[in-house]
Amino acid sequence: MVAAGLEAAGDLDVIKVDPRSWDGLVVLCAANSYDSIKVADQHIAEQLSKVTPVLYVDPPLSRLTLVKNPQLAQALTGPRLRLLAPGLARLTPVVQPFPSRPGIATLTTALTARHIQRAASKLGGRVQALICAWPLYPVFGSSGEQVRVYWAQDDFVGGAALLGMNARQLDARERKVAAAADLIIAANPVVADTWRGRGRDPVVIPYGVDVASYSEVDQAPLPQDVSLRGPVAGVVGQINDRTDLSLLEAVADRGLSLLLVGPVNPAFAPERFGALRQRDNVCWVGPQPFEALPGFLRLMDVGLVPYRDSQFNRSSFPLKTLEYLAAGRAVVTTDLPAIRWLNTGLISVATGPTAFADLVSRLAAEPRTHALMARRQAFAAEHSWARRAADISAAIAATKTETPTAPVRG
């Protein structure tokens, strides 16, 4: 979505910006590019921008990054700073190659902080908070913000191997980012416990769900490339090393139809996943835009969260869990602390392929009544992104001080 009158240029060097409209700005240094699969960062930015202006900052990007991730090329088309909607701007900081390598991350931090400073200056107005979801780049102080927030989304150190990063470097730099923060927001209870063990007092604000997008799932247009016989169990999300393929194989072995929606890491068990998707009762449709998800969820009777048991998964909060409930669908998941935190009988938990497939088979056979769907959707509504954004705003307000803190670099 583009603000009125900005379709052609969108360049803040050309278009005049009223600083008063950007007073109270929140700078959100996001873990994901705005063009990536829509996850927590984009949802929070959109909801926060309804109550206060937001500058969404993509992760630092080098042109070499596009060789491995050509889908990010769109980020470099047009100006680096542009308006996406009234009260919502986006900055794409372009830096040197290999931005996260040990010894180079410090340079990346300095260059990115400079980009943020210039962007905030162009927008004008007072910056009330900088929310940083980057464990590698301590950019606090770059916009003269009143409150510095570290958004601890995952156990990055525990997942360093999965992320292809150096665990020791990540640990040292994340601690530096957190030490400079006035407030730590933990996206799940395990991450919160980690920071409590380090002497901090984080606020737990888990991920949420876009309730409105799923409220009319059963009227959504049906996808044209899926011809599975019901009942259908499905997965919406990435399939990679975090996924326990034995759970999906067990579901397919029962004869249930299996619909897989999302990207697959080509290095993840290619022969095994290839064999799974070749089955007659399995359909993989690849990555899909967020707007198309309701149509695929309409086909599903049971939503699956097939995570394997790992330190990184135990410290995660799967978005798909609440999305399934918002669509009124049954949910079967592996045992995760975040699921226990939700504390509802509307989510079924199983350990091991046999028990997992048993639960899926049983729930798939149960009638989906209007009353049951309404209960699931009402529970999801309690965890909307709008409520999460309100919680973040309240946490910032409670932390806000009159005296700005000193800039931090490194």
Helices and strands as residue ranges (DSSP letters): G 19-22, E 25-29, H 40-48, E 54-57, H 65-68, G 70-76, E 81-85, E 88-91, H 105-123, E 127-132, E 147-152, H 160-163, H 167-179, E 183-186, H 189-196, E 203-204, H 211-214, G 217-219, E 232-236, H 245-253, E 257-261, H 270-277, E 282-284, G 290-292, H 293-299, E 302-305, H 311-314, H 319-326, E 330-333, H 337-342, E 347-349, H 353-365, H 370-381, H 385-399
